[in-house]
Amino acid sequence: MPSPNQPAPFTADDYRARMARAADAAAEAGLAGVLIAPGPDLVHLTGYRPVNTERLTLLVLVPGRDPVLVVPTLEAPDAAEAAGAPAVTLRDWTDGTDPYAVTSPLLDGRGRFGISDNAWAMHLLGLHRALPDTSYVSLTEALPMLRAVKDAHELERIAAAGAAADATYEEILKVRFSGRKETDIAAELAGLLRRFGHSQVDFTVVGSGPNGANPHHEAGDRTIERGDMVVLDFGGLKHGYGSDTSRTVHVGDPTAEERRVHDIVREAQRAGCDAVRPGVACQEIDRAARAVITEFGYGERFIHRTGHGIGVTTHEPPYMIEGEELPLVPGMCFSVEPGIYLPGRFGVRIEDIVTVTEDGGRRLNTTARELAVVE
């Protein structure tokens, strides 16, 4: 039995169902199948996590056929140990032979296939040489919803990752900021994420003072001073699923302007979260948050999309951005993270992960969004 802090592992049946849904989605999209290279798509569909190398590894999903995983012979034992291995047929190839000769009989020689965005060009070109009448399209373009809708077990993991990120934020509020470098705070954030169960830390943004006006500022040697706004944005993977949260704190008492800008972002973030419900286009979340910031005259200082999906990676479709008309579906998980960035002065960002429910949305981050004052 899994411990209370350890979710039950995914089973071969879980992976079999995911692969079947992917094959069905391919058929609905008019594709002959999907080809999955090592990376997050392969982990999601099979539980297998090999290194992506010059040796071809490829999951072939064709509607109406059993899944096949093509692997190098020397890696076949590891592939056979993956949780989803009972749901696939393994086809191996040895060094010195042509892996595309093993793969091409599995494919319609005139078909159009979706292929993982992170597939190596050499592998795609090798397939095309073997089957010159085939064509290929990126999975993000052809099947953007492939990993977007999470089941109950995935939601449990994302919620646990979010709770760990929240615990990290609560603890970082207790440390001293002034007189320390951004890298010091970033190291503490990383240590806390691991302390609360993260196996992987993907980012620890610490943008103090004018550095906070750069949304993706990497923590540097700047010494944090009293009077600084500090943008904190951190996350990674726990139980194989992502966390990502942002809060903005102030070292010492903020000015009236700093409080006002923070309040505007907090209101924009609330508006974005309140707009979440099934059937609403992704772009409407961006519009709701952006409208608030624009109303208060800072529209040109909100310089990025409002959100991105999260799952087995910390950034994935769907994206909350103007022009994205995909409708929200229960089980989707994504960030809502508006911000205002004043070059040379300071920035503010507030971010929660939100999941779409049957009748609205639910935040998976619950820490206070008011401007926290630290020492």
Disulfide bonds with the S-S distance in Angstrom:
none
